Amino acid sequence: MTVSPDDPRNAYEQVADDLRRKIASGGLKAGQRLDGNAKMAERYGVAAMTIRHALDILRSEGLIVSQQGRGTFIASDPVTTDSTDDVGTMADELGQIKAALDLINSRLDRLESQVRERS
């Protein structure tokens, strides 16, 4: 997965959401070591600072743990089913927000065209 410039979320949020989904689905398992920041940055097509920010979010949520000199690992009990449901709900809400923004942008484009025609 690469970060999409068309997504209304920040790049670090997209990365965090992708990792969160992988943890919730079992694609990333408890105790599994994550790739290094540079490798993840390359995979997602973002800067290493973006990866650090995404990992900070997941760390604050208790989904991952870091061990100095060893790396970053999926927490032993990272996600409950409620968290999985929350991710799905948030994705649905983001889709609705994006659709509303697209509609607003379309209306603004029409209004701008009308103003230009009158000028």
HELIX and SHEET records of a PDB file:
HELIX    1   1 ALA A   11  SER A   25  1                                  15    
HELIX    2   2 ASN A   37  TYR A   44  1                                   8    
HELIX    3   3 ALA A   48  SER A   60  1                                  13    
HELIX    4   4 THR A   81  ARG A  118  1                                  38    
SHEET    1   A 2 ILE A  64  GLN A  67  0                                        
SHEET    2   A 2 GLY A  71  ILE A  74 -1                                        
END                                                                             
